[in-house]
């Protein structure tokens, strides 16, 4: 009798496994069909369940689920699945880009820059990541500068300096140089209230920063006429 019970239990167990496999296959096929139709919320729903049932072993559908989640504006889900793809080493360059774009869409600046830096550490030749970082930090830096948030703008422009692209780095250094040159010039012109006792002292500090950044820009590109023009103006003012 015990043998019959054990055999029956074993048969039921195998039957459950077959049912689970069939359900997983159905979810995968429905997710594939939704992907073909570009029904991204449906893709996320179907693939999420399919991947859970298959212990997240299907690397290509993990990546596609992340892609669908991004397009469905489900950014937290996109980040989760892009992280899985990165950990598995599946299309890691593209996964870093997708994760960074998801964080950018949430305006999570610190996490965005950390993700880009991690991606560039993994592959310094990832041009798409460099382009993302440059566009985001320059735009945010210019907005901060316009709002008078010099320290915030400086950090954002400096974030660009991790890239290998000489043009991007040169533009960031030029922006830093111009910002501090203008700050120094404004102190001298306006006799800013915080500097009324010694405006030259405060202006000189800004000009020194400007000079340092501009010299770095020229070191990257000796033909940088704009940086040279401002640097000449700083040197002539001494």
Phi, psi and omega per residue, in radians:
X1 nan -0.688 3.129
X2 -1.084 -0.701 3.141
X3 -1.087 -0.669 3.139
X4 -1.155 -0.749 -3.140
X5 -1.115 -0.773 3.132
X6 -1.120 -0.718 3.138
X7 -1.132 -0.719 3.112
X8 -1.108 -0.741 3.125
X9 -1.097 -0.717 3.133
X10 -1.121 -0.735 3.127
X11 -1.105 -0.711 3.115
X12 -1.123 -0.695 3.130
X13 -1.092 -0.812 3.109
X14 -1.087 -0.690 3.122
X15 -1.088 -0.683 3.114
X16 -1.138 -0.674 3.118
X17 -1.114 -0.747 3.112
X18 -1.090 -0.708 3.138
X19 -1.132 -0.709 3.123
X20 -1.139 -0.739 3.112
X21 -1.086 -0.725 -3.130
X22 -1.134 -0.674 3.124
X23 -1.165 -0.713 3.119
X24 -1.111 -0.752 3.117
X25 -1.064 -0.719 -3.131
X26 -1.126 -0.773 3.128
X27 -1.119 -0.714 3.121
X28 -1.090 -0.784 -3.131
X29 -1.143 -0.702 3.111
X30 -1.165 -0.652 3.071
X31 -1.146 -0.718 3.110
X32 -1.074 -0.756 3.139
X33 -1.125 -0.703 3.118
X34 -1.148 -0.633 3.105
X35 -1.137 -0.741 3.094
X36 -1.058 -0.656 -3.139
X37 -1.459 -0.034 -3.097
X38 1.014 0.578 3.055
X39 -1.596 1.393 -2.931
X40 -1.139 -0.683 3.077
X41 -1.050 -0.654 3.117
X42 -1.193 -0.660 3.086
X43 -1.012 -0.834 -3.116
X44 -1.067 -0.768 -3.121
X45 -1.089 -0.825 -3.076
X46 -1.275 -0.820 -3.124
X47 -1.156 -0.638 3.134
X48 -1.020 -0.785 3.133
X49 -1.218 -0.728 3.121
X50 -1.061 -0.802 -3.105
X51 -1.159 -0.624 3.111
X52 -1.109 -0.747 -3.130
X53 -1.184 -0.508 -3.084
X54 -1.813 0.326 3.058
X55 1.033 0.591 3.035
X56 0.947 0.776 -3.118
X57 -1.693 -0.283 -3.069
X58 -1.522 1.660 -3.028
X59 -1.088 -0.732 -3.075
X60 -1.134 -0.642 -3.134
X61 -1.412 -0.416 2.965
X62 -1.067 -0.841 -3.139
X63 -1.115 -0.768 -3.129
X64 -1.155 -0.553 3.081
X65 -1.158 -0.708 3.084
X66 -1.087 -0.798 3.128
X67 -1.040 -0.780 3.136
X68 -1.137 -0.721 -3.139
X69 -1.090 -0.705 3.096
X70 -1.074 -0.793 -3.123
X71 -1.221 -0.409 3.070
X72 -1.531 0.047 -3.104
X73 1.087 0.496 3.028
X74 -1.707 1.285 -2.913
X75 -1.177 -0.614 3.100
X76 -1.106 -0.722 3.088
X77 -1.143 -0.719 3.126
X78 -1.028 -0.803 -3.139
X79 -1.079 -0.749 -3.136
X80 -1.040 -0.818 -3.087
X81 -1.346 -0.567 3.036
X82 -1.129 -0.653 3.083
X83 -1.070 -0.706 3.099
X84 -1.086 -0.761 3.139
X85 -1.090 -0.723 3.120
X86 -1.085 -0.800 -3.127
X87 -1.095 -0.586 3.133
X88 -1.483 -0.130 -3.125
X89 1.259 0.437 -3.118
X90 -1.726 2.025 -3.097
X91 0.826 0.838 -3.008
X92 -1.047 -0.697 3.139
X93 -1.036 -0.820 3.131
X94 -1.201 -0.592 3.139
X95 -1.167 -0.692 3.071
X96 -1.090 -0.718 3.116
X97 -1.097 -0.807 3.141
X98 -1.086 -0.734 3.113
X99 -1.123 -0.770 3.134
X100 -1.073 -0.726 3.121
X101 -1.122 -0.646 3.104
X102 -1.135 -0.733 3.113
X103 -1.200 -0.647 3.074
X104 -1.080 -0.696 3.140
X105 -1.130 -0.453 3.086
X106 -1.619 0.000 -3.119
X107 0.974 0.714 3.068
X108 -1.663 1.441 -2.973
X109 -1.031 -0.822 -3.078
X110 -1.127 -0.775 3.128
X111 -1.177 -0.640 3.113
X112 -1.052 -0.918 -3.093
X113 -1.150 -0.625 3.109
X114 -1.127 -0.683 3.123
X115 -1.169 -0.756 3.112
X116 -1.078 -0.779 -3.134
X117 -1.100 -0.679 3.098
X118 -1.138 -0.717 3.120
X119 -1.129 -0.683 3.124
X120 -1.268 -0.509 3.062
X121 -1.177 -0.661 3.123
X122 -1.244 -0.632 3.114
X123 -2.643 1.775 -3.083
X124 -1.169 -0.212 -3.111
X125 -1.652 0.184 -3.099
X126 -1.322 1.570 -3.050
X127 -1.138 -0.559 -3.134
X128 -1.159 -0.665 3.087
X129 -1.157 -0.740 3.119
X130 -1.054 -0.749 3.139
X131 -1.106 -0.741 3.102
X132 -1.051 -0.827 -3.110
X133 -1.095 -0.796 -3.121
X134 -1.043 -0.892 -3.088
X135 -1.082 -0.767 -3.087
X136 -1.187 -0.878 -3.047
X137 -1.224 -0.632 3.118
X138 -1.174 -0.740 3.131
X139 -1.124 -0.832 3.140
X140 -1.177 -0.641 3.130
X141 -1.142 -0.743 3.117
X142 -1.132 -0.653 3.108
X143 -1.157 -0.724 3.119
X144 -1.144 -0.709 3.117
X145 -1.080 -0.776 -3.137
X146 -1.089 -0.566 -3.139
X147 -1.464 0.044 3.124
X148 1.404 0.245 -3.140
X149 -1.649 1.319 -3.008
X150 -1.106 -0.748 -3.114
X151 -1.117 -0.744 3.107
X152 -1.110 -0.767 3.128
X153 -1.084 -0.719 -3.139
X154 -1.052 -0.799 -3.125
X155 -1.099 -0.698 -3.134
X156 -1.175 -0.766 3.101
X157 -1.118 -0.686 -3.133
X158 -1.184 -0.469 3.095
X159 -1.054 -0.486 -3.134
X160 -1.206 -0.388 -2.998
X161 -1.237 -0.094 3.092
X162 -1.394 -0.223 -3.081
X163 -1.370 2.842 3.101
X164 -1.618 -0.313 -3.103
X165 -1.158 1.997 -3.050
X166 -1.116 -0.618 3.139
X167 -1.133 -0.790 3.130
X168 -1.077 -0.814 -3.135
X169 -1.093 -0.748 3.139
X170 -1.081 -0.731 3.126
X171 -1.141 -0.668 3.117
X172 -1.165 -0.743 3.126
X173 -1.146 -0.685 3.090
X174 -1.099 -0.752 3.119
X175 -1.077 -0.706 3.095
X176 -1.124 -0.779 -3.139
X177 -1.082 -0.796 -3.141
X178 -1.113 -0.736 -3.112
X179 -1.042 -0.812 -3.103
X180 -1.331 -0.527 3.046
X181 -1.100 -0.818 3.133
X182 -1.116 -0.646 3.122
X183 -1.119 -0.736 3.119
X184 -1.165 -0.722 3.140
X185 -1.134 -0.636 -3.126
X186 -1.186 -0.679 3.112
X187 -1.044 -0.782 -3.129
X188 -1.177 -0.662 -3.093
X189 -1.297 -0.664 -3.020
X190 -1.718 -0.221 -2.988
X191 0.849 1.051 -3.120
X192 -0.754 2.352 -3.079
X193 -0.908 -0.590 -3.114
X194 -1.298 -0.175 -3.068
X195 -2.121 0.297 -3.043
X196 -1.070 -0.506 -3.122
X197 -1.275 -0.531 -3.105
X198 -2.786 1.247 -3.076
X199 -1.049 -0.570 -3.130
X200 -1.044 -0.645 -3.119
X201 -1.070 -0.791 -3.119
X202 -1.267 -0.686 3.115
X203 -1.119 -0.723 3.141
X204 -1.070 -0.656 -3.141
X205 -1.128 -0.707 3.115
X206 -1.189 -0.736 -3.138
X207 -1.131 -0.626 3.119
X208 -1.122 -0.713 3.077
X209 -1.113 -0.789 3.132
X210 -1.009 -0.802 -3.116
X211 -1.063 -0.744 -3.137
X212 -1.062 -0.786 -3.133
X213 -1.201 -0.699 -3.134
X214 -1.173 -0.643 3.092
X215 -1.126 -0.640 3.074
X216 -1.162 -0.672 3.127
X217 -1.102 -0.745 -3.138
X218 -1.207 -0.595 3.087
X219 -1.094 -0.580 3.088
X220 -1.300 -0.661 -3.084
X221 -2.482 1.755 -3.084
X222 -1.124 -0.309 -3.135
X223 -1.628 0.206 -3.108
X224 -1.302 1.573 -3.062
X225 -1.170 -0.619 -3.107
X226 -1.137 -0.787 3.123
X227 -1.147 -0.690 3.125
X228 -1.081 -0.710 -3.113
X229 -1.055 -0.790 -3.121
X230 -1.266 -0.660 3.105
X231 -1.099 -0.688 3.080
X232 -1.077 -0.689 -3.139
X233 -1.138 -0.663 3.107
X234 -1.154 -0.806 -3.134
X235 -1.130 -0.614 -3.136
X236 -1.232 -0.429 -3.109
X237 -1.350 -0.205 -3.097
X238 -1.271 nan nan
